[in-house]
Amino acid sequence: MIGTLSRVLSTLRYDVPASLVVFLIAVPLSLGISMASGAPLAAGLIAAMVGGIVAGALGGSAVQVSGPAAGLSLVVADLVQTYGWRATCMITLFAGVVQLALGVFRAARAALAVSPAVIHGMLAGVGVVIALSQLHVVLGGRPQRSALANIMELPRQLAEMQHHTVAVGLLTIGVLALWTRLPKRVKVVPAPLAALLVAGVTAWAFDWDVTRIDLSNAVTSWAFPVLPSGDWHRIVGAVLLVALLAGVESLLCSVAVDGMHDGPRTDLDQELSGQGVANMVSGALGGLPVAGVIVRSTANVQAGGRSRFSAVLHGVWVVVFALGFGWTIKLIPMEALAALLVFIGVQMVNLGHVRKVHGHGEVPVYLVTMGAVLVLGLAEGVLAGLALAALLALRRLTWVTVKTRPEQDGRVHATISGSLTFLGVPRLTRDLRAIPPGTAVDLDLNIDFMDNAAFEAIHSWRLNHERLGGSVDIDELHDEWYAMAASGTRMSRTKTPRTPDRWWLPWSHRHHRPARHSGPAPSGPRPASVECQLTAGAREYHRRTAPLVRPIFTELARKQQPTHLFITCADSRVIPSLITASGPGDLFTVRNIGNLVPRRGAEPHDDSVVAAIEYATQVLGVHTITVCGHSGCGAMCGLLSGGVKAGSLPGMRRWLRHGYHSLATFIETADEPLDGGALDRLCKVNVQQQLENLRTYRKVDEQVRAGQLELVGLYFDISSARVHMLPPLPSTLSVKI
């Protein structure tokens, strides 16, 4: 009962207002898409009703809103001209059956394999076609059959343009462009609705000669869809085209919308099935094809929609409007709708999409898809984009790079990257043979596959190079494709890459070249050696790791949002990111000798740890503070010796005073003699005591009591490489605050 009441209140508070916002956007867009599709204007409203009620109720997304989509308008327009409107409705119905079957057989995720560059290029091409065709309506003429014909006809249309229709169009576009700059309280009214209202009222007030929208015969003229006549191959192709385009657009929209809210994620198969049922109903009722629409879905999320009730209610409002207030639509000039479509078409050429695909080298796919849609048609454009995307993917899979760099000691460092197949053998052999004979070569294989032809090429070059007096030392960064092939071991078909770069190994344990020192480190001062290792490590990071982590650091560059303050020892064997499997931006880390937290007001005074605690809890808003100690801690050894082992280190002696409470607690709880295990027991008690020390700070204690902050103790056993959780000190031993 309480759960039902909560859902009702949530719907009234969030979903009802959001549904009204989406409804106000849906009505003008649905009418405009109907006009661009060459369908009866009522067909767009029917699709909006069905998309909201049916797809909203049966789909797999909580907040996605479905309806007629501008991306399908070219397909529908071509079908209407070829088969007639009633047959187009039957094609929509059959397309819904196909979508339902794909959803039942759980084929939805296959749609995500389509390159976004193809989808964005298709939508951009459709946008240009819509803008060109509707521009003729704004100028007082009629759109032509193709984009090229519209371009060729444009000069004549400009010479014969009608001033009243142009004025209505410019007024509509002007309101749409300026609306985003108005105050928020004004922008509560959606821009498309405001633009049509301003254009309609102005045209009525000045008695301009414009074309009015008439829906008076929408109900009486309805007839059940009929089977299309003609070549059945083309009809089946049309059904599949509508089903796949609408399905892919809906699924990609679902994935995009999932990133905008914190609610449940979309069940893609259920979403595809729901879209199928919606298209069956829309086709039967005489509506346009239905798909998930990013504009309405985004508006729904931004308006506060939290559940599918928002989408369903938006469809209900469209029904109420069409039946009770449909007469108001005749106040809207047809030219204003055309101007709205011109504006939407231009916006569909999204420069943000171009920048995204440019970062992945897919601009050619985007441009080819867009151009082919303009010149050849929608289906041909999509196929051209898919073909080019497949060719580029094949090129990337078979692309081989060989980079060589001479070292200061006369050696040559070479790196081969990519998937080594027979297609890359010519380039591989050419670049390897360019390495001077007789040199010592360090060869890195940064590959994820190697076929027999590639192995033979590398192996033959190696044997020949060594025969001429050179040496070749091969280091494989992933699976040992070369080593296994050379030993005659049968290669696995699967790719199971190991962690690249072996970043977690100490310098002394990594694979070194024969010319480099790989034994125990020499004793005594070695500043030059350390500098050499650091410099070499930085170069290795830039060469191998930086390209992999650069996207993450690009996101983190603006702001850090760690969830944990991690206080640990400065011991070189404790690597926080390694023992917690964390990454950049996760831990706000403080390191000092003995992982000590000075108590509030303790002497000697220290602000560094306190400053980190204040910043982490009051600025960064961390959820957890972790104190991590470790076995064999030198600071705890100094405490146990009474400061003897820190005798020549005055700074160390002063700092270890902050560990006296740990030593006192350890002595109080000791039930065994101070044997060889005493040091590690003190290391654990020290972690527990530092958690108590944290609570001497008022803000920390308040957040812990309020449940906003959690204190955690960890202990890293170095010899076993295991991390243990430590309980807090018993209340009888806790230091009173």
N, C-alpha and C positions, 0 to 999 in steps of 0.2 A: 504493500500500500504506500509506504513511504517512498519507495523507488519510483512508483508510477507518478506520484505527486511531484517528485523532483524532476522527472522528465517533462511533465506538463509545464511546470514553471520555467524550465530551461527553454522549452519551445516558445513560450510566450515572450520571454525576455530577449532571446537571441534570434531564433529562427523566423519568427513572424516579421520583425523589422527587416531582416536580411532578405526575406522572400519578396517584400514590397519593392526593395531597391532593385532586385534582379528583374522583377516584373516590369518596372518602368524602363529598364534597358532593353528587355526582350521584345517588347511590342514594336518599337520602331525598327530594330534590327531585323526582326522576322519579316516585316513588310518589305524592307529594302532587299533582303536576300531573295524573297519571292519575285520581286521585280527583276533582279539581276538574273534569275534562273529562267525567266520567261514562263513562269507558272502563274496560276491564279493567285491573287494577293492573299486570299484566305488560306492558301496552302501553308504559308509561313506561320500563321497563327495556329493552325491545326498541329503543325510539327512542334511548335513551342508548348502547346498543351500536352501533347503526348510525351514529348521529351521530358517535361517536368514531372508529370504524374506517373507515367509508366516506367521510364528509365530511372527516374529518381527513386521510385519505390522498389524496383527489382534489381537495380544496378549494384555494383560492388563498391562504389565510392560513397563516402559519407557526405561530401560537400560538392561534388562535381554537378554542374547544371548542364543539361543537354537540350538541344533544339536544332533548328536549321543552321547549317554551317556555311559560311561564305566560301570555304575551300571546295565545296561540292557543287557550287553554282554552275560552273562551266560544264560539268558532266550532265547535270540535270537539263541545262539549256540545250545541249546537243541531243539528249534523249527526247526532249519535247519536240524538237524540230524533226527528228527522225521517225519517232513512233507515235507522237501525240501525247497529250497529258494523261489520259486514262491508262494508257499502256505504260507510261512512265511510273504511275502509281503501282502497277502490278510488278514492275521491275524492282521498285523499292520494297514491296512485300516479299518477293523472292530473296532479295538481298538480306532481309531480316532473317529469313529461314537459314541462310548460309551462316550468318553471324551466330545464330542460336546453336547451330550444329558445332561450329568451331569452339564456342564456349563450353558446350557439354563435353566435348572431347579434349578440353583443357589445352587448346592451342594458342591461347592469348599471348603468352610470352614470346612466341615466335615473331609477333608483330614488332617487338622491340628491337629485332635485329635490323630493321630498316634504318639506314643512316639518317640522323637528324638533318644533315645537309640536304638530303633529297626532299624531306618534308618541308624544311624552311624554303628551299628553292621553289618547290611546287606552290607553296602559299604566296611567295613573292610574285611568281608568274601569274597566278590567279588574281592577285591584287592589281597588277598592272592591267590585265585584261578587263577586269571589272571597272577600273578607273577610266580606261579609254572608252569603253562602251557607254558608260553612264554620263561621261562628259558630253556626248552628243545629245543626250536627253536634256541636260542642263542648258545646252545651247539652242534648244528648241527643235531638234531633229530626231532621227531614229538611229539606234546603234546598228552597225554592220555585223556581218556574220563572223568575222575574224579580227584579231588584233591588228594585223597588217592592213586590212581593209579600213579599219577605224582610223589608223594613222594617215592613210592616203586620202581619206574623205575629210579629214579634219580641216585643211585650209578652206575648202568650200563651205563647210559648216560654220567656220568662223566668220566668213563673209556674209552669211545669211542668218546670223544668230538673232534670236528674239530677245529684246531688251528686258521684258518683264521676267521671263524665265531665267535669264542670266542673273538678274538682280536677286531673285529668290535663291538661286544657287550660291551666289557669293555671300548673301546674308547667312545662309545655313552654315557654310564652311567657316565664315568669320566667327560665328558663335561657338562652333566646335573648337576652333583654335584658341579662342580667348577664355573659354570656360575653365580651363585648368589653372588659370592665374587668379581666379576670383577667390574670395574668402571661403573657408570650409563650410560655414553655415549656408552659403549660397549653393555650393557644390553638392549639397544633399540631393538636389534635383539632378539626375543623370544628364550628361551633356547631350546625347542624342535626342532625348525628350525635349530639353530646353530649346535646342536648335530648331526642331520641327514646330514647336509651339510659337516661337518668335517668327519664323518664316510664314506659318499659316495665318497668324493674327495680322502680320504686316500686309500680306497679300490680300486678305479680306478687307482691311481698313482702307487700302488704296485702290481696291477694286482692280487688281492686276489680272491680266489675261493669262491664267495658268490652268493646268489640267488637274482636276480633282479626282481623288480616289473614291471608288464606288464599290461597296461590299454588299449592296442590297440584295443581289441575287446569289450570294455565296451559298446559302442553305438550299434554296430551291433548285439550283443548278447542279447539285451533287449527284453523281452517278457512280455505281460500283466499278472498280477498275476492270479493264479488259486485257486479255492476253495480247501481247505485241505480235505483230505479223512481220515476217521477213526471214532472213537467214538466221537459223537457230544458233549457229556458231557465234554470230555477232550478239545475239540476245543473251546467250550464256556469258559471253565476255562482258557485256554491260552489267549483268547481275553481279558477277565477281568483282568488277571494278568498283561498283558502288559499295558492295559489302566490305571489300578490303580497305578502300580509302576511308570510309566512315569508321571502320573498326580501328584502323591504325591511328587516325586522328583522335578518336576517343581514348584509346589506351595511352597514347603519349600525353594527352591532356591530363589523364588521371595521374600519371607519374609526376608531371609538373606540379599539379595541385597538391600532391602529397607533401611536397617540400614547403608548402605555404602554411600548413596547420599542424597541430600536435595531436590530432585525433587518430582514430584507427586508420591503418593503411588500406589501400584499395585491394580488393580481391579481383584481379584482372579477368579471370575466367567468368566470374559472376557478372562483372561489368560488361563483358562482351555479350553474354547471354541476355542481360537486361536491354542492351542496345538492340539486339536482334528482335526481341519481342516488341520493343518500341517502334522499330521500323516496320514490322508486320502490321501493327495497329495503325501507324501513320499512313502507310500505303493503302490500307483498306479504307481509311476515312478520307483519303484525298489530300494527304499532307506531303510535304517535302521529306527527303531522307533526313534522319535524325543522327546527330553525333554529339560527343562532348565538346563544349565550346569554351575556350580558354577565357574569353572576355567575361562571360557571365559567371563562370566558376571563380575567377579572380575577384569579381565584384561581390560574390556571395561570401567568400572568405573574409574580405576586407570589411564587409558590413556586419560580420560577427556570426555568420551561419555556422552551426556546429553539428547538425545532423541532416539526414536525408529529408526531414520535414520541410526544410527551407526550399529545396528544389521542388518537392511535391506541391507545396503551397503556392509557389510562383506559377506553376501550371494551373492551379485552381483559379488564381487571380486572372490569368489570361482567359479562362473560360467565362468567368463573370464579366470581364470587360467585353468580350466578343458578343455575348448574348444580351447584355444590358446597356452597353455604351458604345457598341460598334458604329453607331451613327456618327460619332464624333470624328471618326477617321476621315470622313469626306471633307473635313476642314483642312486636311494636310495636302499641300500641292505635290503632285507627282514629281515635279522638278526638285523639290526639297529632299524627297527620298533619294533621288538620283545624286544630288550633291552629297548627301550622307554616305552613299556608296562610294563616291569618288574619294571622299576623305578616308573611309575605311580601307579602300584599296591601296591608297598611298601608304597608309600605316602598316599594311601587311608586308611591305618591303622594309623589314626591320634591320637597321644597321647593327643592332646588338647581336642579332643572329649571325651576321657577316663576321663580326669580330670573333665570335665563339668558334665558328668553323675555320676561320683563318688560323687560330691557334693550333688547330689539328691538321692543317694542310689540306682542308677540304673545300676551299673556295672554288676550285674548278668544278666540283660536283654541284655546288650551289648554282654557279653561273650557267652551267650546261643545262641543268634541270629548268631553271628559270627561262632561259632562252628557248629551249625546246617547247615548253608550255606555250610561250608566246607565238612561236612560228608554226609548230606542228599540232599542238593540242595537249590536253591534260594527260591522257593515258600515255601518249608517245613521250611526253616530257618526263614523266615518272620513270618509264622504262629506260630512257636515255640516262637519267641520273643514276638509277640502280646499276646499269651496266658500267658506267664510269667508276662508281664507287667500288664495284667488285674488282675492276681492273687495278685501281689504286691499292686496294687491299692486297691483291695478289702481288703487286709490285713491292709493297712493304714487306710482305712475308718472305719474298725472295731477294730482298735488297741486302747486299753485303758491303760493309765498309772496312777498309784496311787503312789504319793510321800508323805511321812510323815516326819515331822521334829519336834523334841521337842523344845519348847521355854523355855526361862530362868525362866518364871513365872510358869512353870509346865504344861502349856497348850500344846496341840499337834496341829501343823498346817499341814493339809492334803490338797493335790491338786489332783483332778481327771481331766484328760485331754483326749480329743478324742471324738469320736462319740459313745455314749452309746447304744449298741444294745444287744440283747439276746446273741450274740456270745461272748461278753466280760463279761457276768455276772459271770462265774466261777472265773476269775481272780479278778474281782471287789470285790466279797464277801470274797475271801481269804485274800486280802490285808486289807480290812476294819476290818475284825475280828482280825487281828494282832494288832490293836490298843488296848492298855491296858484298861480294863473296869474301869469305874469310873472317867476317865479323861475328862477335858474340851477340846473339839475339835473345831477348826476353820476349816471348810471345804469349800474350793474353788472349784466350778464347772466350769472349763474352757472347756465347751463342746459346740458343735454346733447341737447336736441332742440327744434325749433320747426317747427310746421306752418304752412300758409299763413294760417289763421284767426288764429293768435296773432301772426304777423308783421304782418298787416293791422291788428290792434288796437293794437300798439305803434307802428307807423309812423303811423297816423292820429292817435293821441294826440300823438306828437312834432310832427307838422306843425301841429296845432291849437295846441299849447303855444307853439311858436315864432312862430306867427302872432299870438298875443296878447302878444308881447314877451319871452317867456322864451327860455331856451337849454337844449339837451339834449346832453350829451356822453356817448356810449355807449361803455363798455369791456366787451368780451366776454372772459370768463375761460377759455373753452374754444374750440371751433371757432366761427368767425365766421358763425354762422347768420344773424344780422340783416344784417351787411354784405354777405354773398353774395346774400341775397334782395333787398336794396335795389338791388344792381347788376344783378339779372336773371340771375345765374349759377345754373345748374342745381344743386340741392342733392343731396349724396350721401346715400344711405340709411344708410350706416354712420356710427357714432359714432367719431371719432378725436380724443379730447380731448388738448390740449396740457397741459403741466405747469401746474397752477393756481398762481395768486398770483405767478408769475414771481419766485420768491424768490431765484433765482440772479443776477438783474440788480442792478447798483449802483442806488442811489436816483436818481442823475442820468440813468440810461438807461431808467427805467421810463416807461410811458405816463402823462403828467400831464395834468391838466385845463387848459383854457385860462387859468383864473384863477391857476394856480400857476406858479411859476418852473420852466422846463424847459431853460434855456440853461446855459452854463458857470457853474460856481460862482464867486461873487465872491471876490476876494482879501481878506486881512485877517481879523481875529478874527470869529468868528460863533457864539458859544456859544448864542445864542437859536435860530439856525437848526438847529444840530445837535440841540438838545433837542427842537425841533419834529419833526425827522425821526425821532428815536428814539421819541418818543411816538406819532407817527402810525404808525410801523412796528409798535410793540407793539399798537396797536389793530387794525391789519390782521391781525397774527398771531392775535389772539384771535377775530377775526371769521371768518377763512377757514381758517387752518391748524390752530389748536388743536383744533377738533372732529375733524379727520382724524387727528391724532397722539395724541389723548388715550388711546385704548386701549393704544397702545404704551407710553406713559409710565406708565400705571397698572400695567402688568406690571413695568416697570423700577423702580418706586418702592421696592420692597422691597430690591433688591440689584442692583449692577452687576456684569456679567461680561464685560468687554471682552477681546478676544483679542489686541489689538495695543497696544503703547506707541508713540505717534507723536510724535517730537521734530522740530519744525520751527521756521522763523523766524517772528518776530512780524510780518513784512511783511503789510500789509492785503490784498495781492493773492493770497496763498496761503490757500486755503480747503480744509482737509483733507477735510471730508466731501464737497466737490464733486469734487476731483480723484481721490478714491478710491471714489466712489459708495458711501459708507458711510452708516449711519444712526445714530440714537441708541443708545448702549450699545455701539457697535463699537470705538471708539478711545478710549484713555486718552491725552490730548494734553498735551504740554508745549511751550510756545512761549517763545522768547527771541530776543534780537538775534543773528543769525548762526547759529541752530540749533547752538549749541556745547554740548558735553558736557565739563565740567571733568574733567581726569584726577584719579585718586585722589591726594589730598595736595597738589594744585596750589594755588598762590597767585594771586590773592586767593581765600580760602576761600569756597565757595558750597555751601550745603546744599539749596537748593530743587530743583535738578535731581537730585542724589543721592537725596533723599527720594522723589521721584517714581519713580526707577528701582527703589529698594528696595521701595516699596509695590506697584509693578506686577509685579515678578518674584516677590516672596516672599509677598504677600497675595492679589493678584488672579490670579496664575498665568498671565500673558500668554504666548503662544506665540511672539510676534515683537516685536522692537524695530526700528522704522523711523526712520531719520534722513532728513529731506527738506530739501534745499536748493533754491535757485531762482536763476534768471538775474538779473544786475544787483543782487546783494545789497549793500546799503549797508555792512554790517559788513565784508565782504570788501574793499570799496573802501577802507575805512579802514585795513585791514591793509596793502594794497598801497601806500598813501601813507605808510606808516611812522608812522601816528598823527597826521599833519598834519591830515587832515580831521576828526579827532575832538579837535582841540586845545582847543576851548572846552567840551568835554564830559568832565570828569574821570572820571565814573562809566563812561562809554563806554570811555575809555582803559584803565581798570583791567580792565573786562570783556573787552576784546579781547586781553588777555594769554593767555587760554585758546585763542586762535586761532594762537599762534605756531608750534605744531607743524604746523598746516596750511600756514602760510606757508613753513616750512622744507622740508616735503615738496614743496611746489609748486616752490620754487627748485631743489631737487635733481633734480626730474624735468623741468624746463623744457628743451625742446630747440628752442624758438623764442624770438625776441626778445619783449620785453614790449610787444606791440602792442594793438590794440583788443580782441582776443579773450582777453587775459590774465585779465581779471576773471572771465569765465565759466568759464575753466579752473580758476581758484582756487576758485570756488564748488563745482565738482565734486570737486576734491581735498579740499576742506574736509569734504564729506559722508563721503568715504572715511576721512579721518583721525578723524572723530568715532566711526565704527564701531570703529576701533582703540582710541580712548579708552575706549569702553564696556568693553572687555575688561581694563582696568586694575582693574576691580572684581571681586573674587574670586568672588562668587556668580554674577555674569553669566558670567564665563569658565568656571566649573564647569558651568553649565547649557548653555552653547554646546558644550563638549566632550562632554557627555553626550547631545547631540542633543535636549535639551528646549527649547532656545531658538534662534531664528534671527535673525540680524542682517541687515537689508536697507537698501540705500541707494537713495534716489530723488532725481531732479533734475527740477524743474518749469521748463520753458522758457516764460516768461510770454508772449512775443510769438507763439508758435505754439500755446499752450495744450496742450502735449504733456508727458506724464510719461515720463521715461526711467529704466530700471534702471541702477544703477552697480555695476560689479564691485568686490570688495574690493581694497585696495592689494596690489601684488605682495609676496610674502613678503620679498624683499630690501629693501623699503622700509618694511615694517611696523615699528613701534616695538616693541622687545623688552619683554616684560612681566617 
